[in-house]
Amino acid sequence: DRLLEMGFTEEVEEVVKMCPVNRQTMLFSATMTHDVDKLAGYSLKRPVRITADGSIRTDENEGSLNKVAVPSTLQQEFI
């Protein structure tokens, strides 16, 4: 997400295009901005968002993430 913030969107897209089609890709981001959502859309197959915030939703009309999943056993704790 930092590279996207710095304006390297086209370069990140080129790197994704150079990756093998058959690959395992995971995307972790503390900030799910619109640009990160777009990155997930074009770089991941059948992406699923796992979040600790149940208020976050996706817009499937824009081709973003397939579903929002909040683990039922999730316990948020602070130390």
KEDO-452351 format. One record per residue (C-alpha): residue number from 0; x, y, z. Coordinates in steps of 0.001 Angstrom, whole numbers. Example, Ala and Ser with C-alpha at 12.3 -4.5 7.8 and 13.67 -1.06 7.14 Angstrom:
! KEDO-452351
SITE  num        x        y        z
SITE    0    12300    -4500     7800
SITE    1    13670    -1060     7140
END
This chain:
! KEDO-452351
SITE  num        x        y        z
SITE    0        0        0        0
SITE    1     2915     2330      581
SITE    2     4072     2026    -3053
SITE    3      562     2868    -4216
SITE    4      483     5914    -1932
SITE    5     3779     7068    -3435
SITE    6     2338     6960    -6955
SITE    7     3859     3708    -8213
SITE    8      539     2144    -9247
SITE    9     1595     1533   -12860
SITE   10     4864      -58   -11763
SITE   11     3075    -2359    -9314
SITE   12      656    -3374   -12094
SITE   13     3628    -4223   -14357
SITE   14     5192    -6397   -11637
SITE   15     1881    -8252   -11189
SITE   16     1649    -8832   -14958
SITE   17     5137   -10394   -14919
SITE   18     4217   -12904   -12204
SITE   19     3353   -16491   -13198
SITE   20     -359   -17195   -13648
SITE   21     -211   -20249   -11376
SITE   22      971   -18830    -8095
SITE   23      -70   -18407    -4499
SITE   24     -521   -14762    -3612
SITE   25    -1476   -13248     -287
SITE   26    -2047    -9569      322
SITE   27    -1794    -8135     3816
SITE   28    -2565    -4504     4457
SITE   29    -3425    -2550     7566
SITE   30    -5095       92     5425
SITE   31    -7651    -1047     2862
SITE   32    -7741     2007      643
SITE   33    -9485     2110    -2729
SITE   34    -6110     1570    -4450
SITE   35    -5324    -1491    -2325
SITE   36    -8790    -2845    -3088
SITE   37    -8125    -2389    -6818
SITE   38    -4753    -4135    -6429
SITE   39    -6477    -7096    -4793
SITE   40    -9003    -7165    -7625
SITE   41    -6472    -7492   -10438
SITE   42    -3787    -9509    -8678
SITE   43    -5761   -12125    -6720
SITE   44    -8117   -14899    -7835
SITE   45   -11295   -15208    -5756
SITE   46    -9979   -12910    -2998
SITE   47   -11535   -13058      459
SITE   48   -11139   -10284     2992
SITE   49   -10689   -11281     6617
SITE   50   -11149    -8376     8955
SITE   51   -11574    -7581    12605
SITE   52   -13969    -4776    11677
SITE   53   -17383    -6125    10684
SITE   54   -18484    -2710     9398
SITE   55   -16229    -2959     6310
SITE   56   -18111    -3998     3193
SITE   57   -17167    -4417     -451
SITE   58   -18770    -3201    -3643
SITE   59   -19071    -6276    -5853
SITE   60   -20277    -4087    -8746
SITE   61   -16768    -2664    -9032
SITE   62   -15232    -6135    -9102
SITE   63   -13697    -5885    -5674
SITE   64   -13444    -8628    -3075
SITE   65   -15862   -11554    -3207
SITE   66   -16973   -11501      404
SITE   67   -16200   -10200     3834
SITE   68   -15367   -12797     6452
SITE   69   -15112   -12165    10165
SITE   70   -14030   -15292    12055
SITE   71   -16671   -16207    14644
SITE   72   -13973   -17100    17164
SITE   73   -12106   -13800    16794
SITE   74   -11345   -12111    20075
SITE   75    -9839    -8658    19911
SITE   76    -7412    -8078    22748
SITE   77    -4989    -5298    23545
SITE   78    -1843    -5653    25629
END
